[in-house]
Every structure is written in structure tokens, then in C-alpha cells.
Amino acid sequence: MNLSYQEYGDKNAPLMVFLHGGGVSSWMWDKQIQYFSHFHCITIDLPEQGESKNTENFSIRSSAEKVNELIEKIADGKKVIVIGFSLGAQVTIQMLSMNPNLIHYAVINSALVRPNSFIRKMIGPSIKLFFPLVKNKSFSKLQAKTLYIDDEYFETYYKESSQMKSDTLVRILEENMSFEIPSGFNKAVGKILVTVGDKEKAVMKKSALDIVSSNSNCTGIMIPNVGHGISFVNPDFFNQMVEKWIQEGSLPEEVVVVKK
């Protein structure tokens, strides 16, 4: 089955593709879709998530293959911009590695690229133990808070997360915790912006540095006063930052450049 996707904006403009994080779906990009109405925007629900929940089992590699195929079908020679968050950022890295000439601009927001085999082994038993909490609204509100999901989107988040099967959650988390930079990433020719929040875990900051060091076309930045979810917590800042970077190559003064 094909992935579910939605199209918005100006179909004659450059193509801007949005890839969501784990545990959410295309709705996380609502504020970006509104802002980038002068681009040809596509939001994609990754396998087993959102409207693609009845597709094949999720994997980062197969997701990247399918999204690349969709872009090739739709882009028709236009400039291609891909913006990925967390799990979607990992898929973006995989896409760049598999087809290094397809994407002209990529924003890799909070991508984990340092595998942890111990935590990965604990995912299955932990999910079995804690999975009933997923349907608990109070627990979901705590989870939503860590992702900066506010009241406007909480019910959507709760509905999707409570419908997710335990096997799906295990697959997504195992893929997330196993991911490392693929060998072909250094061949990607497009411009790549790597972002991480300064309140994120140390492993996320180290991952950002690893990504920046793996391709000479990368620019890495740390965004002040934010954790995992800049596009949620300050969409205006995020949108303007992305647009200026694409159009002018400039970045906000308050960000800290991640050195290679």
C-alpha cells in the first residue's frame, strides 16, 4: 500500500516535504503548512502512523524508499526541500543516503544517530509493562508536555497514541534506537541544516555533531531555550529560520553554530 499524504499551497512552486516524528503524524506540521502556503507542500504519514496506520510495518529504510519514490513522482524537476523532525529526521538522513542528488535542501531537526543496544533490548519488555498507560489521559498529557503539544492538538495526539498497537510502538522505538548514519550520507549534494535544542539530552547534541561531521554540506546549529520540538514550541521562529536559510543562506543571530 502507498503512504497517505496531503498536498497544500502553490503546485507551481518548489516542493517542500514534511516528515513527522514518532507518536504523532502530519498534523504536527499545521503551523508550517499555513506559513509556507507559497510553496508546494506535502505532509506524509509514515507507515503504521496517522492515515498510513494500515500500511506495511514501519522501518526507516522502507519509509525512505517510499518517500523518495513519491518525491520523484511529484517533483517534476522542481527544487526539493525536505524537513524532518526526530523519527522523520532519521528518515530524511536515510533518504539523502539512498538518493544523494534528489534533495536540494534538507532540515534535519533533532535526529538521533547514536545507537544504544542496551536500551534497544529493554524496549520490548518495557513497552509490555507500561503500554496500558498509553490509554491513560493523565499519562498522555505528561507525554504531550515533553513534546510541547498544547491543548489545541492534545485530543488528536491522544486519539492517535491510544490507537497505536504495542507491536507498532516497539518497532518504531527499536528503529529509532538502532539508527546510525548510513554510509552514503557523505555523498548527498544538497544543502543540509542540522538543528538541535540546547535543552535536549547530550546524546542528541552529540548526534548533531556526528551528522555535521559526516557531510561537508551540513551546517549545524543549537537553538537556545528549547528541548525536543522547536517547530511546536515556537513555530514562528522555526518557520522564519527555515525560510531565510533556504532563500538567503542566513541564520538567526541567537543560534549557536555546531562546529565540525
C-alpha positions in Angstrom: 0.0 0.0 0.0 1.1 3.6 -0.7 1.7 6.1 2.1 -1.0 8.6 2.9 -0.1 12.2 2.0 -1.7 15.6 1.7 -0.9 18.4 -0.7 -1.2 22.2 0.0 -0.1 25.5 -1.3 1.2 26.5 -4.8 1.8 23.5 -7.0 4.0 25.5 -9.3 6.4 26.4 -6.5 9.3 24.4 -5.1 8.3 21.2 -3.4 8.5 21.2 0.4 8.1 17.8 2.1 7.4 17.4 5.8 8.2 14.2 7.8 6.7 13.9 11.3 8.2 12.5 14.5 7.3 9.2 16.2 4.0 9.1 18.1 2.5 11.9 16.0 1.6 12.4 12.3 1.1 15.0 9.7 -1.0 17.3 11.9 2.2 18.3 13.7 3.1 20.5 10.7 -0.2 22.5 10.7 1.6 25.8 11.6 4.2 25.2 8.9 1.6 24.5 6.2 -0.1 27.7 7.0 3.1 29.7 6.8 4.6 28.1 3.7 1.5 28.5 1.5 3.7 29.9 -1.2 5.4 26.6 -1.6 4.1 23.3 -2.9 3.8 21.5 0.5 3.3 17.8 1.1 2.8 16.2 4.5 3.3 12.4 4.7 2.1 9.9 7.3 4.9 7.4 7.8 4.0 3.6 7.8 1.8 2.5 10.8 1.2 6.1 11.8 -1.6 8.6 11.1 -3.6 7.8 8.0 -0.9 5.3 7.0 -1.6 3.1 10.0 -2.8 0.1 7.9 0.3 0.0 5.7 3.3 -2.2 5.9 5.4 -2.5 9.1 7.5 0.6 9.8 11.2 0.8 9.1 13.3 3.8 8.5 14.8 2.3 5.3 11.5 1.3 3.6 10.0 4.7 4.6 12.9 6.5 3.0 12.5 4.4 -0.2 8.8 5.2 -0.4 9.2 8.9 0.3 11.9 9.2 -2.3 9.7 7.4 -4.9 6.9 9.8 -4.1 9.1 12.8 -4.5 10.4 11.6 -7.8 6.8 11.2 -9.0 5.6 14.6 -7.9 8.7 16.9 -8.1 8.9 17.0 -11.9 12.2 18.8 -12.0 11.4 21.3 -9.2 13.6 22.2 -6.3 13.0 19.8 -3.4 13.1 20.7 0.3 12.7 18.0 3.0 12.0 18.9 6.6 12.1 16.1 9.1 11.7 16.0 12.9 13.1 13.3 15.2 12.0 10.0 13.6 11.2 11.9 10.4 14.7 13.4 10.5 16.2 9.9 10.7 14.2 9.0 7.6 15.5 12.2 5.9 19.1 11.2 6.6 18.3 7.7 5.1 16.7 9.4 2.0 19.8 11.6 1.4 22.0 8.5 1.7 20.0 6.4 -0.8 19.5 9.1 -3.4 22.2 11.8 -2.9 21.1 14.0 -5.8 17.3 14.2 -5.2 17.0 16.7 -2.4 18.3 20.3 -2.8 17.7 21.4 0.8 17.2 19.3 3.9 16.4 20.3 7.5 17.3 17.6 10.0 15.7 18.6 13.3 16.7 16.5 16.4 17.9 13.3 14.8 19.4 10.5 17.0 22.3 8.7 15.2 24.0 7.1 18.2 22.6 3.5 18.6 22.1 2.2 22.1 22.0 -1.6 22.1 21.2 -1.8 25.9 18.2 0.5 25.7 17.0 -1.2 22.5 17.0 -4.6 24.3 14.8 -3.1 27.0 12.2 -1.6 24.7 10.1 -4.8 24.3 9.8 -5.7 28.0 9.3 -2.0 29.0 6.5 -1.5 26.5 4.7 -4.6 27.7 4.9 -3.3 31.2 3.9 0.4 30.5 1.8 0.1 27.4 -1.6 0.2 29.3 -0.6 3.8 30.4 -0.8 4.9 26.8 -4.6 5.0 27.1 -4.5 6.9 30.3 -5.2 10.6 29.6 -3.2 11.9 32.5 -0.1 10.0 31.4 -0.7 11.2 27.8 -0.8 14.8 29.0 2.6 14.3 30.6 4.0 12.8 27.4 2.4 15.6 25.3 4.1 18.2 27.5 7.5 16.8 26.8 6.8 17.3 23.1 5.4 20.8 23.6 2.0 19.6 22.3 -0.6 22.1 23.6 -4.3 21.9 24.2 -5.1 22.7 20.6 -3.6 19.4 19.5 -3.8 17.2 22.6 -7.0 15.4 21.7 -5.6 14.5 18.2 -2.4 13.3 19.9 -4.3 11.3 22.5 -6.6 9.7 19.9 -3.7 8.5 17.7 -1.4 7.4 20.5 -4.2 5.4 22.2 -5.0 3.6 18.9 -1.4 2.6 18.3 -0.7 -1.1 18.8 2.1 -2.2 21.2 3.9 -4.0 18.4 4.0 -0.8 16.3 5.4 1.2 19.2 8.1 -1.4 19.8 9.0 -1.3 16.1 9.2 2.4 15.9 11.3 2.7 19.1 13.6 -0.1 18.1 14.2 1.6 14.7 14.8 4.9 16.4 17.3 3.5 18.9 19.2 1.5 16.2 19.7 4.2 13.7 23.1 5.3 12.7 24.4 7.5 9.8 24.3 5.4 6.6 27.5 5.0 4.5 26.1 7.0 1.6 25.2 10.1 3.6 28.5 11.8 2.8 27.6 11.8 -0.9 24.5 13.9 -0.5 25.0 17.1 -2.6 22.2 19.3 -1.3 22.5 21.9 1.5 21.7 20.4 4.9 20.7 22.3 8.1 21.1 20.2 11.3 19.3 21.6 14.3 19.1 20.6 18.0 17.7 22.3 21.1 20.1 23.3 23.8 17.8 21.6 26.4 17.9 18.3 24.6 19.9 15.3 26.0 23.6 15.1 25.5 23.3 12.2 23.1 21.1 14.4 20.8 23.8 17.2 20.8 26.5 14.6 20.1 24.3 13.2 17.3 24.0 16.7 15.7 27.8 17.0 15.7 28.2 13.5 14.2 25.8 14.4 11.3 27.6 17.8 10.7 30.9 16.0 10.6 29.7 13.4 8.1 28.9 15.7 5.2 30.7 18.9 4.2 27.4 20.4 3.0 26.0 20.4 6.6 25.5 23.5 8.8 24.8 22.6 12.4 23.1 24.9 14.9 21.9 24.7 18.5 18.7 26.6 19.3 18.6 28.2 22.7 16.0 27.6 25.4 14.3 24.7 23.8 14.2 20.9 24.1 12.8 18.3 21.6 10.3 20.1 19.5 11.2 23.6 18.2 8.5 23.5 15.5 5.9 23.0 18.2 7.1 25.4 20.9 8.0 28.3 18.6 6.6 27.8 15.1 7.1 31.4 14.0 10.8 31.3 14.9 11.2 27.9 13.2 9.4 28.9 10.0 11.2 32.1 9.5 14.5 30.4 10.3 13.9 27.8 7.6 12.7 30.2 5.0 15.7 32.6 5.5 18.1 29.7 5.4 16.6 28.4 2.1 16.3 31.8 0.4 19.3 33.8 1.8 21.6 31.2 3.4 21.3 33.2 6.7 20.5 32.1 10.2 19.2 33.8 13.4 21.9 35.6 15.5 20.8 33.8 18.7 21.6 30.3 17.5 24.9 28.6 18.3 26.8 27.1 15.4 27.8 23.4 15.9 31.5 23.1 15.0 32.6 20.2 12.8 
